[in-house]
Amino acid sequence: MGVKGFVEGGIASVIAGCSTHPLDLIKVRMQLQGETQQPSNLRPALAFHPSSVHAPPQPAAKEGPIAVGVKLVQQEGVAALFSGVSATVLRQLLYSTTRMGLYEVLKKKWSDPNSAGGTLSLSRKITAGLISGGIGAVVGNPADVAMVRMQADGRLPPIQQRNYKSVLDAIARMTKDEGITSLWRGSSLTVNRAMLVTASQLASYDQFKEMILEKGVMRDGLGTHVTSSFAAGFVAAVTSNPVDVIKTRVMNMKVEPGAAPPYSGALDCALKTVRKEGPMALYKGFIPTISRQGPFTVVLFVTLEQVRKLLKDF
């Protein structure tokens, strides 16, 4: 029974991750807007012409998800919308498979056998989400770092681009050039974010679904699954976006040999971001986050419910 939960969660997560990857990429690019690039001779992230390399720094204009997506396609091609998709697949296989499998294990273990259907209290659902999300994040952090870097690579000038060929190439080169510990750069943020996302996403999905069924609003079917999952996606996006912005910036920072890193850690990154760009900078990329988190969560849980039906006799 335990292994089955991991398999079901893994299949649903990979499908959801791949289908919403372009939205995730746009979210990452938006979260990096306003960040000062080092060294100083780098051109602006979305500059059109190489001649802008020596231009004095200009305040970066805030662009919406559509503008970011259009410029990305114009400058890097349609294929760029799937930059880092191999890292997304590996991340879902490691992180999401672990968190969803463990969540189901804890749910079964902690469910009250005397309650209707063996339901679990909301507090226990949240606790199960926090534990499973944290463990999943530790397992999947190397793929997460690789994914962020591969998604952000196109915004750098050609001379600064890392040009990873695949997620395995990214992990191998990070290990060789920056040491094995670089694979867990920003891991404290990843763990915190994963705990928040898993607790809010999985626990709220179960809670919304139970409420809909108990009140007789809808029957257990596609409508209930879509409604519950979209509501869960909104809750997860609101909860996790600030941590996600800081995580993206810490993972993506380029540390030059002999030079001080742009951020000494998560707290330093958060303080510098707020001081330079204001508190609402922590919600940069929120529109693509909710635009991605909503569909991702819908695809995730609708697929998961269908996979469960297919595998129920196994």
N, C-alpha and C positions, 0 to 999 in steps of 0.2 A: 504493500500500500504506500509506503514511504517513497519508494523509487518512482512509482507511477506519478506522484505529485510533481516530482522534478522533471520528468519527461513531458508532462502536459504543460507545465509552466515554461519549459525551454522552447517547445514548438511555438506556443502562442507568442512568446517574447520576441523570437527571431522574426516572425512574420510581422508583428507590430513595429519592431525597430526598423526593419528595411523599408516598410511602406511609408513611414513618416520621417525617414532620414533627411530629405531635403529641408523640411521645416526645422529640424534640429540643427542643421548646418547654418541656416539663416539666423537662428536664435544665438548661436555661438558668435557669429560675426557681429551681431548687434550688441552683444554683451561686451565685446572688445572695443566698441566705439568710444572715443574719448580717451582711450588709454594712450599715454605717451610712449612712443616707440624708442628703443635704445638699440644702437647708438644714435647720435643726433643726425647722422647723414641719411637716415632712412626716409623715404618719401612717404607721404600720407597714405593710409591703408587703402583708400579707394581712389587714388589719383589715376587719371586717365593717361597721362603722358610722362615718359621717363624724365623729361626736362624739369619736372617739378622736384627732382632730387635735391637741388641746391636752393630751393625757394625757402624763405623763412617760414617757420611753423605758423599755421593758421588755425584758428579754433575750428574743431571738427563739427560739421553740421550734423545734427541728429537726423537720421534717416529711418523711415519706417520699413517694415518687413518687405513690402512690395518693391520699394526702391532698392533695398539691399539685394533682393533676389534678382531683379532686372539687371543691375550693374554686375552682379556675380556672373550671370549668363553672358552678358556682353563682353566682359573682360576675360573670362576663363572658359566659356563654352558651357553647353547644356550638361555635359558629363561632369562638370564641377559640382553639380547639385548632389552628386553621389560620392564626393571626395570623402575618403575615410570609411566607406561602407563596410569594408572588410573588418575594420576595428569595431564597428557597430555590431556585426554578427558575433565576433568573439566576445564582446562585452556582454551581449545578451546571453550567450551560452554560459559565461562564467557568472556574471552578476545576477541577472534576472532568474536564471535557472535555480541558482542557490537560494535567493531570497524567497521565491515563490514556493519552492519545494519545502524549505524549512518552515515557512508560514503555515502550509497545510499540515505539516507534521505537528507543529505546536497547537494548531487549531484542534486537531483530532485528540491530542493528548489532554488539552485543557477543557474541552467541551463538557458541559454538564449532562451526564447520561439521563438524568431525571427530568430535564427540560424538554419541551416540544422540539423534536428533530435534533436534539443534542446541540442546541445553540450555545453561543459563547457571548459573554458580556462584552460591551464595547471596550471597557478598560483592558480586558484580556486580549482583545483583538489588537488594540493599539500596542500593548506590550509585545505581542507576538510579532507585529510589524517592525517594531524598533529593533528587536533582537535579530530577526532574519535579515532585515535591511542592512544592519551594521556588518554582519558576517559576510553577506553577499558583496558588499562594497570592498572589503579587504581582498576578497578573492578576485574581483574584477578590476581593481584599480589600474594595473598595467595596461589593460585594453582601453580603459577610460582616458588615461593620459595620451595614449597613441591616437585615440579618436579625436580628442580636442585639438592636438597638434596637426593632424591631417586635415581637419576641417578648417583650421585657421591659416594654413600654409599659404593659400592663394592671396591673402591680404598683405603678405610681405613682399618687398622688392625681390626680383629674381636672385640676386646675390645672397640674400638672407634665407631663401626658402630651403627647407629641409629635404623636400622631394623624396619622402619615404615611398617605396614601391608597394608596400603592403603593411598590414599590421604586424606581421612577423618581422619584416625588415625594420620597422620602427622600433619594436621592442629590442631587437638585436643591436641596433645602432645606439639606442639610448643606453643600453647596458655597457657597450664598449666605450662610448664617448663620455658618459656622465656617471657611470657606475650603476650598480644594481639598485641602489636606493632611489635613483631617479624614477624608477617604475612605480614608486609609491609616493611621488611628489604630490602634495595636496591631499594625501590620503585621509587626514583628519577631516577635511572638508567633504571629501567623498563619502566618508562614513556618516558624518552628520546629515548630509543631504539625503543619503540613501535611507537612513533611519526615518527621517521626516517624510520622504516620499512613500516609502513602503507602509509606514503606519497610517498615513493619511489616505493613500490610494487603496490599498487592499482592505484595510479596516472599514473605510467609509463605503467602499463598494458593497461589502457584505452587509453593512448596516442599512444602507439605502435599499438594497434588494430585499432584505428581511422586512423593512417597514412597508414597502410597496405591496409585498405579498400578504403581510399580516392585515393591512387595512383593506385589502381586496381592490386596490386601485387598478392593478393589471394582473394577469396570470403569469406564471413562470414561462417566459418565452422571450423572443427577440426584443420586443418593446421594453420589457423590464430590464433586460441586460443592457440595452443601449442607454436608457435613462439613468440607470444606476452608475454605469461606467462613466458617462459624461459628467455627472455630478461629482464623482470621485476624482476625475481628472482636474476639474476646477479647484477642488479643495487641495489637491497635491501641488498644483501650479502656484497658488497663492502662498502656500506654506514653504515651498522650497526655493522660490526664485532668488531671494537675496543670497542664500548659500551657493546657489548655482552660479551666480555672477562672479563671486569671489573665487570659487573653485576653477572656473574657466580661466580667469586671469592668472592665478597662481600656476596652474598646469601649463599654460601657454608661454609663460615668461621665458625669455632667452637669457641665459646666464653666460656672459662672456668671460673667458679665462682671465683671471687677475682682477676682474671688476666686481663690484658689489652687485648682488642681484637686485632687480627692481623692487622686490618685496622680500622682507625677511621672514614672512609667514602670513597666515590667514588674517590675523588681527591687523597687522601692518597694512596689508592690501585693503582691508575694509576701511580703515581710517583714512588712507591716502585717497581712496576712491570717493568717500563721502566728502572729504575736505576739498578735493579738486572739482568734483562734479555734482555734489549735493546728495542728500539722502535718497532721492528718487532714482539715483544711478543704480541702486541695488535692485531696482525693478526694470532695468534695461532688458529688452528682449522679452518683456512679459507677454506682449501680443503674440509673437511666434511661439512663446512657451505654452500659452493656453491653446493656441491654434494647433500646436503639436501635441500637447499633453492630452487635450480632449480626444482627437482622433486616435492617438496612440492607445489611450486607456480603453476607448470603445473597441478598437480592433483587438487589443489584448484580451479583454474579458469575453467579447463575443466569440473570438477564436477559441479561447480557453473552454468556454461552455460547450462548443461543438466538439472539441477534441475530447472532452470528458465523456460526451455521449458515445463517441466512436470507440473509446477505450474502456467503457464501463464494464465490459465483460472480461477484461484482462486482469 
